[in-house]
């Protein structure tokens, strides 16, 4: 009898372990084929950025005027060359470093600041909430390009300033997402119980409300990286972003706009990398949302 109970208990424990493993975030993500496709695309782009010195000639700004406008695979250039004879594959790989760095940095700047403001506005409510949200609405009222032009004019050019410009423009969106979650979470029973026993506001925000809004921030942050890549490309295309000759996907796209008839591959290469990366982050973000949002579970 005891032996049978022991076998039953071990069998039950094994079943529980299998259920925990199958319900883990990674297991759920693996079951989402589109999310895995997005993860693969993002991983490839990150690998290209990290391994750029190894898989290229390491000279993204080296000029060879005699080899200008070479097409794919000509003279050993995998993706051809631009108007100055610079190897496009090398510039695209090094451009991935800049574009992904700007996108990640802008998301961190906008995310951290927006989360703090959203937490304060949603938790405090009243006049504090009204003032902060009207400021956020005022920032959102500006078209992104116009706001970026103003910020870049004030801050100046450079990678750091591009990160700040895009990050500042993204603050209101993060703030509104977090505020909405805080308004829901702070009414939960465990928050009411915490207030009854005298938990401080700081502890309530840090230990009870913030952890229950993190999933939304992670999902929105992943999706925001995609929009930040497009923003960097737009600014660089307009001549407001990364300074030449520094390679970025937007600056490569800009260099190809004047030769679309004679050398369309320049803009096509940069545009394709932007497209693949943006789709990858969007698919990955949707997959993460499905994993973290209990309302999306089937």
C-alpha positions as CSV (number, residue, x, y, z in Angstrom):
1,X,0.0,0.0,0.0
2,X,2.8,2.4,1.0
3,X,4.7,1.5,-2.2
4,X,1.6,2.2,-4.3
5,X,1.2,5.6,-2.6
6,X,4.9,6.4,-3.1
7,X,4.6,5.6,-6.9
8,X,1.4,7.7,-7.2
9,X,3.1,10.6,-5.4
10,X,6.2,10.4,-7.7
11,X,3.9,10.1,-10.8
12,X,2.0,13.2,-9.6
13,X,5.2,15.1,-9.1
14,X,6.4,14.2,-12.6
15,X,3.2,15.4,-14.1
16,X,3.5,18.7,-12.2
17,X,7.0,19.1,-13.4
18,X,5.9,18.5,-17.0
19,X,3.1,21.0,-16.7
20,X,5.4,23.7,-15.2
21,X,7.9,23.1,-18.1
22,X,5.2,23.2,-20.7
23,X,3.7,26.4,-19.1
24,X,7.1,28.2,-18.9
25,X,7.5,31.4,-20.9
26,X,10.0,29.9,-23.2
27,X,7.9,26.8,-23.9
28,X,4.9,29.0,-24.7
29,X,7.0,31.2,-26.9
30,X,8.4,28.2,-28.8
31,X,4.8,27.1,-29.6
32,X,4.3,30.5,-31.4
33,X,5.8,30.0,-34.8
34,X,5.6,33.6,-35.8
35,X,7.3,34.7,-32.6
36,X,10.1,32.3,-33.2
37,X,10.4,33.7,-36.8
38,X,10.6,37.2,-35.3
39,X,13.2,36.0,-32.8
40,X,15.3,34.5,-35.5
41,X,15.2,37.6,-37.6
42,X,16.2,39.8,-34.7
43,X,18.9,37.4,-33.6
44,X,20.4,37.4,-37.1
45,X,20.5,41.2,-37.2
46,X,22.1,41.4,-33.7
47,X,24.6,38.7,-34.8
48,X,25.5,40.8,-37.9
49,X,26.1,43.8,-35.7
50,X,28.2,42.0,-33.1
51,X,30.3,40.1,-35.7
52,X,30.7,43.0,-38.1
53,X,34.5,43.2,-37.6
54,X,34.8,39.4,-38.2
55,X,32.5,38.9,-41.2
56,X,33.5,42.1,-43.1
57,X,36.6,43.9,-44.1
58,X,36.2,46.1,-41.1
59,X,36.4,49.4,-43.1
60,X,32.9,50.8,-43.6
61,X,34.2,54.2,-44.6
62,X,36.9,53.2,-47.0
63,X,36.5,54.9,-50.3
64,X,37.2,53.4,-53.7
65,X,35.8,55.8,-56.3
66,X,36.8,53.6,-59.2
67,X,34.4,50.9,-57.8
68,X,31.4,53.1,-57.4
69,X,27.9,51.7,-58.0
70,X,29.0,48.1,-58.3
71,X,26.0,45.6,-58.3
72,X,25.6,42.5,-56.3
73,X,28.7,40.1,-56.2
74,X,30.7,42.3,-58.5
75,X,34.5,42.4,-57.8
76,X,33.9,40.4,-54.5
77,X,31.4,42.9,-53.1
78,X,28.5,40.8,-51.8
79,X,25.9,43.6,-51.9
80,X,27.7,45.9,-54.2
81,X,29.0,49.4,-53.5
82,X,27.7,52.9,-53.0
83,X,28.5,56.2,-54.8
84,X,31.9,56.3,-53.2
85,X,32.8,52.7,-53.8
86,X,32.3,51.7,-50.2
87,X,31.3,48.1,-49.6
88,X,27.6,48.0,-48.8
89,X,27.6,44.7,-46.9
90,X,30.3,46.2,-44.5
91,X,28.3,49.4,-44.1
92,X,25.0,47.6,-43.5
93,X,26.6,45.4,-40.8
94,X,28.2,48.4,-39.1
95,X,25.0,50.3,-39.7
96,X,23.1,47.6,-37.8
97,X,25.3,48.5,-34.7
98,X,24.3,52.1,-34.9
99,X,20.6,51.6,-35.7
100,X,20.1,48.9,-33.1
101,X,22.0,50.9,-30.5
102,X,19.9,54.0,-31.2
103,X,16.7,52.0,-31.0
104,X,17.6,50.3,-27.8
105,X,18.9,53.4,-26.2
106,X,15.9,55.5,-27.1
107,X,13.6,52.8,-25.8
108,X,15.4,52.7,-22.5
109,X,15.3,56.5,-22.2
110,X,11.7,56.7,-23.1
111,X,10.8,53.6,-21.1
112,X,12.5,54.5,-17.8
113,X,11.2,58.1,-17.8
114,X,7.8,57.1,-19.0
115,X,7.4,54.4,-16.4
116,X,8.3,56.7,-13.6
117,X,5.9,59.4,-14.7
118,X,3.2,56.8,-15.4
119,X,3.6,55.3,-11.9
120,X,3.4,58.7,-10.2
121,X,0.4,59.9,-12.3
122,X,-1.6,56.7,-11.9
123,X,-0.9,56.2,-8.2
124,X,-1.2,59.8,-7.0
125,X,-4.2,60.7,-9.2
126,X,-5.9,64.1,-8.7
127,X,-4.1,67.2,-9.7
128,X,-0.7,65.4,-10.1
129,X,-2.3,63.0,-12.6
130,X,-4.0,65.8,-14.5
131,X,-0.9,68.0,-14.8
132,X,1.4,65.2,-15.9
133,X,-1.1,63.8,-18.4
134,X,-1.8,67.2,-19.9
135,X,2.0,67.7,-20.4
136,X,2.1,64.2,-22.0
137,X,-0.8,65.2,-24.3
138,X,1.0,68.4,-25.2
139,X,4.0,66.4,-26.3
140,X,1.9,63.9,-28.2
141,X,0.2,66.8,-30.0
142,X,3.4,67.5,-31.9
143,X,4.0,65.4,-35.0
144,X,7.1,63.2,-34.4
145,X,9.2,64.7,-37.2
146,X,8.5,68.2,-36.1
147,X,9.3,67.4,-32.5
148,X,12.4,65.6,-33.5
149,X,13.6,68.5,-35.6
150,X,13.1,70.9,-32.7
151,X,15.0,68.5,-30.3
152,X,17.8,67.9,-32.8
153,X,18.1,71.6,-33.3
154,X,18.4,72.2,-29.6
155,X,20.6,69.2,-28.8
156,X,22.7,69.1,-31.9
157,X,23.7,66.1,-34.0
158,X,25.4,62.8,-32.8
159,X,24.3,59.4,-31.7
160,X,23.6,60.4,-28.1
161,X,21.5,63.3,-29.2
162,X,19.5,61.1,-31.6
163,X,18.9,58.6,-28.8
164,X,17.7,61.5,-26.5
165,X,15.5,63.0,-29.3
166,X,13.7,59.7,-30.1
167,X,13.5,58.7,-26.4
168,X,12.0,62.0,-25.3
169,X,9.4,61.7,-28.1
170,X,8.5,58.2,-26.8
171,X,8.0,59.2,-23.1
172,X,4.3,60.1,-23.3
173,X,3.4,56.7,-24.9
174,X,5.1,54.7,-22.1
175,X,3.7,57.0,-19.5
176,X,0.1,56.5,-20.7
177,X,0.5,52.7,-21.0
178,X,1.9,52.5,-17.4
179,X,-0.7,54.9,-16.0
180,X,-3.5,52.8,-17.4
181,X,-2.1,49.7,-15.8
182,X,-1.6,51.4,-12.5
183,X,-5.2,52.7,-12.4
184,X,-6.3,49.0,-12.6
185,X,-3.7,47.4,-10.3
186,X,-4.0,49.9,-7.4
187,X,-7.6,48.9,-6.9
188,X,-6.8,45.3,-6.4
189,X,-7.4,43.7,-3.0
190,X,-3.7,43.2,-2.2
191,X,-3.1,46.9,-2.7
192,X,-6.0,47.8,-0.5
193,X,-4.7,45.4,2.2
194,X,-1.3,47.0,1.9
195,X,-2.7,50.4,2.5
196,X,-4.7,49.2,5.5
197,X,-1.5,47.8,7.2
198,X,0.3,51.1,6.5
199,X,2.7,50.2,3.7
200,X,4.6,53.3,2.5
201,X,3.8,54.8,-0.9
202,X,7.3,54.0,-2.2
203,X,7.1,50.3,-1.1
204,X,3.6,50.0,-2.6
205,X,4.8,51.3,-5.9
206,X,8.1,49.4,-6.0
207,X,7.0,46.0,-4.6
208,X,3.3,45.7,-5.5
209,X,2.3,47.9,-8.4
210,X,5.4,48.1,-10.6
211,X,5.9,44.2,-10.8
212,X,2.3,43.9,-12.1
213,X,2.9,46.5,-14.8
214,X,6.2,45.1,-16.1
215,X,4.7,42.7,-18.6
216,X,3.0,45.6,-20.4
217,X,6.2,47.6,-20.4
218,X,8.2,44.7,-21.8
219,X,5.7,44.1,-24.6
220,X,5.4,47.8,-25.5
221,X,9.2,48.2,-25.2
222,X,9.8,45.4,-27.7
223,X,7.3,46.8,-30.2
224,X,8.8,50.3,-29.6
225,X,12.3,49.2,-30.7
226,X,10.8,48.6,-34.1
227,X,9.3,52.1,-34.3
228,X,12.5,53.6,-33.0
229,X,14.5,51.9,-35.8
230,X,12.1,53.6,-38.3
231,X,12.4,56.9,-36.5
232,X,16.2,56.8,-36.7
233,X,16.0,55.9,-40.4
234,X,13.6,58.8,-41.0
235,X,15.8,61.3,-39.2
236,X,18.9,60.1,-40.9
237,X,17.1,60.1,-44.3
238,X,16.2,63.8,-43.7
239,X,19.8,64.6,-42.7
240,X,18.9,65.2,-39.0
241,X,20.1,61.9,-37.5
242,X,23.5,60.2,-37.7
243,X,26.2,62.3,-39.2
244,X,28.0,61.1,-42.3
245,X,30.2,59.2,-43.0
246,X,29.0,57.1,-40.0
247,X,27.1,54.1,-41.3
248,X,23.5,53.6,-40.2
249,X,20.6,52.1,-42.1
250,X,19.0,55.5,-42.5
251,X,22.1,57.2,-43.8
252,X,22.6,54.4,-46.3
253,X,19.0,54.8,-47.4
254,X,19.6,58.6,-47.8
255,X,22.7,58.0,-50.0
256,X,20.7,55.8,-52.3
257,X,17.8,58.2,-52.9
258,X,19.6,60.2,-55.6
259,X,20.5,57.2,-57.7
260,X,17.3,55.1,-57.6
261,X,17.3,54.9,-61.4
262,X,21.0,54.0,-61.9
263,X,21.8,52.1,-58.7
264,X,18.5,51.1,-56.9
265,X,20.3,48.3,-54.9
266,X,21.7,50.9,-52.5
267,X,18.3,51.9,-51.1
268,X,16.9,48.4,-51.6
269,X,19.6,46.8,-49.4
270,X,19.1,49.3,-46.5
271,X,15.3,49.2,-46.8
272,X,15.3,45.4,-46.8
273,X,17.3,45.3,-43.6
274,X,15.0,47.8,-42.0
275,X,11.9,45.9,-43.1
276,X,13.2,42.6,-41.9
277,X,14.2,44.0,-38.5
278,X,11.0,45.9,-37.9
279,X,8.8,42.9,-38.8
280,X,11.0,40.7,-36.6
281,X,10.6,42.9,-33.5
282,X,6.8,43.2,-34.2
283,X,6.4,39.5,-34.5
284,X,8.5,38.9,-31.3
285,X,6.6,41.6,-29.4
286,X,3.2,40.0,-30.4
287,X,4.6,36.6,-29.2
288,X,5.8,38.1,-25.9
289,X,2.4,39.7,-25.4
290,X,0.7,36.3,-25.9
291,X,3.0,34.8,-23.3
292,X,2.7,37.4,-20.7
293,X,-0.9,38.6,-21.1
294,X,-3.3,36.1,-19.4
295,X,-6.2,37.4,-21.4
296,X,-4.4,36.2,-24.6
297,X,-4.2,32.6,-23.4
298,X,-6.3,30.1,-25.4
